[in-house]
C-alpha cells in the first residue's frame, strides 16, 4: 500500500512529519510512503536514516496557512500539497495526508482528486472523544452553508465510515440541534430531520450539544459552521482541563504526592482526549483517500494519521460510500 504525505504542511514540518512516517514504516512492512516536499530539506532531516520503502519526491513550492485556498491550489501547481494529490488522482497511491492549510486541502481535493459521483459536497469528519470512545463529527468545517440533502449525505458517509473503520454495526446517527424533540431548530435542521428519518440509516433523532460527550451517537451530523464551533470548543476545553489539573497537582508537596499516585489514571484520561491518538479528520466524499492531520501534529499524530489512512483503504470506505449513495 502506498500513502502520500505532504512533508511541508503543518506547524512542525518537516521534521515531525518525516519522523512520524519513519515510525509508521517500522510498524508495517507492507507500507510504502512517498514524502512530497523540498527534497534538500527532507534529506537534511533524514540525516541518512533512510528506509527502502520511503520515497522522497521533490516539490519546490509550499502552500502556507495565510494564503487563499482556491488561489493557492490554482497558482502553486508545484506545491507539496498539489503534487501529492495529483499522485492519488493518477491512481499511483491510495491516500494523501497533510497537516497544512485546511482550506487548501479541501479545495485541492475537489479540484485535483474530484468528488464521488452523487456527492454534492465533501465533508470534514474528525473523531471527537466521548465517554464511549469517540464519535464522528460531520461536517466540521468544510461547508459553512448547507442544504438539507447535504446533511443527509453527511449522515450516509459518516455511517459508512464508522461501520467500516470503527467496526460498528448500524452506527447511531444523530442530528445536532438546539433541542431533542422533533420539530426543533431552524429550517435547515427541520428539513434535514425529515430526510434522515426517511433514510435507511440508524437515525435516532436530534441530539443537543450537552449530550455529545456522553457518546449517545456514533455519527453527529451538522453543517460546517456548527461543527467547527463544536470541534474548537472541544479542543479548547480539553486544553483548559489539562492546564488546570497541572496547576492544582503542582501547587504544593501534598498535591504533588497525590499526583504521583494518580499519574497512571491521569495519563489514560489524557490519552482519551488527545487528538494525537485519533490521527486526523477524513475528508469524505472525494474519490481518493484524504486525511487532514492537525496543524500542530507531532510525529505521534502523523504516525496515527498514516494508520488511519491505511485502515480507510483496507476497509474500502470509498466503495461503501458509493454503495450508500
C-alpha positions in Angstrom: 0.0 0.0 0.0 1.3 3.4 -1.0 0.5 6.5 1.1 1.5 10.1 0.0 2.3 12.6 2.8 2.8 16.3 2.5 6.1 16.8 4.2 5.9 20.6 4.3 2.4 21.1 5.8 1.8 21.9 9.5 3.5 23.8 12.3 6.1 21.2 12.9 7.0 20.4 9.3 9.1 18.8 8.0 10.9 17.2 11.0 7.9 15.7 12.8 6.2 14.7 9.6 9.3 12.8 8.5 9.8 11.1 11.9 6.2 10.1 12.0 6.4 8.5 8.6 9.6 6.6 9.6 7.8 5.3 12.7 4.9 4.1 10.6 7.1 2.3 8.2 8.8 0.5 11.1 5.4 -0.8 12.3 4.0 -2.1 9.0 6.3 -3.7 6.4 3.7 -3.8 3.6 3.5 0.0 3.7 5.4 2.4 1.4 5.3 6.2 1.8 6.0 9.0 -0.6 7.1 12.2 1.1 6.4 15.2 -1.1 8.2 18.5 -0.4 11.5 20.3 -0.7 13.9 17.5 -1.3 17.1 19.0 0.2 15.3 20.0 3.5 13.7 16.5 3.8 17.1 14.8 3.3 18.7 17.0 6.0 16.0 15.9 8.4 16.6 12.2 7.5 20.3 12.5 8.2 21.0 9.4 6.2 18.3 7.5 8.2 16.7 6.1 5.0 14.2 3.3 4.5 13.8 1.4 1.3 10.1 1.9 1.5 10.4 5.7 1.9 10.5 7.8 -1.3 11.2 11.5 -1.4 9.5 13.4 -4.2 10.7 17.0 -4.8 8.1 19.8 -4.8 9.6 23.3 -4.9 6.6 25.3 -3.5 4.7 25.3 -0.2 1.2 26.5 0.5 1.1 28.5 3.7 -1.8 29.0 6.1 -2.1 32.6 5.2 -2.8 32.0 1.5 -6.2 32.0 -0.1 -7.0 28.2 -0.5 -8.5 28.3 -4.0 -6.0 30.7 -5.4 -3.1 28.8 -3.9 -4.2 25.5 -5.4 -4.6 27.1 -8.8 -1.4 29.1 -8.7 1.0 26.7 -6.9 0.9 23.6 -9.0 4.4 22.7 -7.9 3.5 22.7 -4.2 3.8 19.7 -2.0 0.0 19.6 -1.5 -1.0 19.7 -5.2 1.8 17.4 -6.2 0.8 14.9 -3.6 -2.9 15.0 -4.5 -2.1 14.5 -8.2 -0.3 11.3 -7.3 -3.5 10.0 -5.8 -5.6 11.3 -8.7 -3.4 9.3 -11.1 -4.0 6.1 -9.1 -0.3 5.8 -8.1 -1.2 5.9 -4.3 -4.3 5.1 -2.2 -4.4 8.1 0.1 -3.0 11.6 0.8 -2.2 13.1 4.2 -1.5 16.7 5.1 -1.3 18.8 8.2 -1.2 22.0 6.2 -3.8 24.6 5.2 -7.2 23.1 5.7 -9.0 25.2 3.2 -6.4 24.4 0.5 -6.7 20.7 1.3 -10.4 20.8 0.8 -10.1 22.9 -2.4 -7.4 20.7 -3.7 -9.3 17.5 -3.1 -12.2 18.9 -5.1 -10.2 20.3 -8.0 -7.4 17.7 -8.2 -8.9 14.4 -6.9 -12.6 15.0 -7.6 -15.8 14.1 -5.9 -17.5 10.7 -5.6 -20.4 10.7 -8.1 -23.6 11.6 -6.3 -21.9 13.6 -3.5 -22.6 17.3 -3.8 -20.2 18.4 -1.1 -17.4 16.5 0.6 -17.2 16.9 4.4 -14.5 17.1 7.0 -15.1 14.3 9.5 -12.9 14.1 12.7 -13.4 11.7 15.5 -14.0 13.6 18.8 -13.6 12.0 22.2 -16.6 10.8 24.2 -17.2 8.7 27.2 -18.0 5.7 25.0 -14.7 6.1 23.0 -15.3 8.5 20.1 -17.9 9.9 17.7 -17.6 11.3 14.2 -18.5 14.9 13.8 -19.5 15.6 10.2 -19.2 18.3 8.8 -16.5 20.0 10.9 -15.8 23.0 8.7 -15.8 22.2 5.0 -19.3 23.7 4.4 -20.5 26.6 6.4 -23.8 26.8 4.5 -25.6 23.6 3.7 -28.8 22.3 2.2 -30.9 19.5 3.8 -29.7 16.9 1.3 -26.1 17.8 2.2 -26.8 16.8 5.8 -28.4 13.5 4.6 -25.3 12.7 2.5 -23.1 13.6 5.6 -25.1 11.0 7.6 -24.7 8.4 4.9 -20.9 9.0 4.6 -20.3 9.1 8.3 -22.3 5.9 8.9 -20.3 4.1 6.1 -17.0 5.2 7.7 -17.9 4.2 11.2 -19.2 0.9 10.1 -16.1 0.0 8.1 -13.3 1.7 10.0 -14.6 1.6 13.6 -16.3 -1.8 13.1 -19.7 -0.6 14.5 -22.7 -2.4 13.0 -25.5 0.1 12.3 -23.9 3.2 13.8 -26.3 5.6 15.5 -26.8 8.8 13.6 -28.0 11.9 15.3 -28.7 15.5 14.0 -27.1 18.2 16.1 -29.8 20.6 17.2 -31.0 23.0 19.9 -33.5 20.5 21.2 -34.0 16.8 21.2 -37.7 16.9 20.1 -38.7 16.5 16.5 -39.6 19.9 15.0 -36.9 21.8 16.9 -34.3 24.0 15.2 -34.2 26.2 12.0 -35.5 25.4 8.5 -32.3 23.5 7.6 -32.5 21.1 10.6 -36.2 20.6 10.3 -36.0 19.6 6.6 -32.8 17.5 7.2 -34.6 15.7 10.1 -37.3 14.5 7.6 -34.7 13.3 5.1 -32.7 11.4 7.7 -35.8 9.9 9.3 -36.9 8.6 5.9 -33.5 7.1 5.1 -32.2 3.6 5.8 -29.8 5.0 8.4 -30.0 4.1 12.1 -31.2 7.6 12.8 -32.0 8.3 16.4 -33.2 11.9 16.0 -31.9 15.2 17.4 -29.0 15.5 19.8 -28.2 18.5 22.0 -24.6 19.7 22.5 -24.6 18.7 26.1 -25.3 15.1 25.2 -22.5 14.8 22.7 -19.7 14.0 25.3 -21.8 11.0 26.6 -21.4 9.3 23.3 -25.1 8.8 22.6 -24.5 8.6 18.8 -21.5 7.5 16.7 -22.3 9.9 13.9 -23.0 13.6 14.7 -24.5 15.4 11.6 -24.4 19.2 11.3 -23.3 21.9 8.9 -19.7 23.0 8.9 -20.3 26.2 10.8 -21.8 24.4 13.8 -19.4 21.5 13.5 -16.3 23.7 13.6 -17.6 25.6 16.7 -18.1 22.2 18.4 -14.6 21.0 17.4 -12.8 24.1 18.5 -14.7 24.2 21.8 -13.9 20.5 22.5 -10.2 21.1 21.8 -10.1 24.3 23.9 -11.9 22.7 26.8 -9.5 19.7 26.8 -6.5 22.0 26.9 -8.1 24.1 29.7 -8.8 20.9 31.8 -5.2 19.7 31.4 -3.8 23.2 32.3 -6.0 23.4 35.5 -5.1 19.9 36.6 -1.4 20.6 36.2 -1.8 23.8 38.2 -3.6 22.0 41.0 -1.3 19.0 41.1 1.9 21.1 41.4 0.5 23.6 43.9 2.3 22.1 46.9 4.0 19.0 48.2 0.8 17.2 49.2 -0.7 17.8 45.7 2.5 16.5 44.1 2.3 13.3 46.1 -1.3 12.9 45.2 -0.4 13.4 41.5 2.2 10.7 41.7 -0.4 8.2 43.0 -3.0 9.3 40.3 -0.5 9.5 37.5 -1.4 6.3 35.7 -5.1 7.2 35.6 -4.4 10.8 34.6 -2.2 9.5 31.7 -5.1 7.3 30.5 -7.5 10.2 30.8 -5.2 12.4 28.7 -4.8 9.8 26.0 -8.6 9.6 25.6 -8.8 13.3 25.0 -5.6 13.6 22.9 -6.0 14.3 19.2 -2.7 12.5 18.5 -4.4 9.2 19.3 -7.1 9.7 16.6 -4.8 10.7 13.7 -6.7 13.2 11.7 -10.0 14.1 10.0 -11.0 12.1 7.0 -12.3 14.3 4.1 -15.3 12.1 3.0 -16.9 12.4 -0.4 -13.8 12.7 -2.6 -12.8 9.8 -4.9 -9.5 9.1 -3.1 -8.4 8.7 0.5 -7.7 12.1 2.0 -6.8 12.8 5.7 -6.4 16.2 7.3 -3.9 15.9 10.2 -4.0 18.5 13.0 -1.9 21.6 12.2 0.2 21.1 15.3 0.8 17.4 14.7 3.9 15.8 16.1 5.5 12.5 15.0 3.0 10.5 17.0 0.0 12.3 15.4 1.4 11.8 11.9 2.0 8.1 12.6 -1.6 7.8 13.8 -2.8 9.6 10.6 -0.9 7.2 8.4 -2.6 4.2 10.1 -5.9 5.9 9.9 -5.3 6.2 6.1 -4.3 2.5 6.0 -7.5 1.4 7.7 -9.5 3.7 5.4 -8.1 1.9 2.4 -8.2 -1.6 3.8 -11.9 -1.2 4.8 -12.8 0.1 1.3 -14.6 3.1 2.7 -15.0 4.8 -0.7 -16.7 1.8 -2.2 -19.0 1.6 0.8 -20.0 5.3 0.4 -20.6 4.7 -3.3 -23.0 1.8 -2.4 -24.8 4.0 0.1 -25.2 6.9 -2.4 
